[in-house]
Amino acid sequence: MILLGLVDRCDAHMNELPVPCGPWDIWYSDKQSYYNKVLAIGTFWFLFSLGMMIYTDSLFLNFGPPAQPAPPSDMIEECEDLDS
């Protein structure tokens, strides 16, 4: 016969949590150094890519008015509205 109310189990408590011991500054500095290098390389690559897109005119950002003015009005044919 199995008694459902009497189950041997160990509830979790604070004594089972891992406690940091030893010098952690070295590990933390190494991780932060790696993350900073990845951030710097990613930032450089993004700026390089953006610069190349602007340089090769692959990306037009509409910074100002167009370089060439519109054609004179005597060169443009007027559209006639067709009334139905």
Residue, then its C-alpha position, 0 to 999 in steps of 0.5 A: m500500500i502506498l501512502l500518498g501523504l508521506v513522500d520523502r522529498c527535499d525542498a529547495h532552500m538557500n543552502e543549496l544555492p551556489v556561492p561564489c568563491g575565489p577571485w572572479d575579477i579575472w574571469y569578469s575582465d576577460k569576458q568584458s574584454y571579449y564583449n568590448k572587442v565584439l562591440a568595437i568590431g561590429t560598430f566598425w563593420f556597420l559604419f564601414s558598410l554604411g559608408m560603402m553604401i553611401y559611397t557607391d550610391s546603393l543607398f540614397l538618404n535624401f540629405g538635400p535637394p537633388a543635384q540636377p534641377a528640374p527641366p525648364s517648363d517649356m520642355i514639359e508637355e502639358c497633360e490634357d485632362l480627359d473629361s468623360 
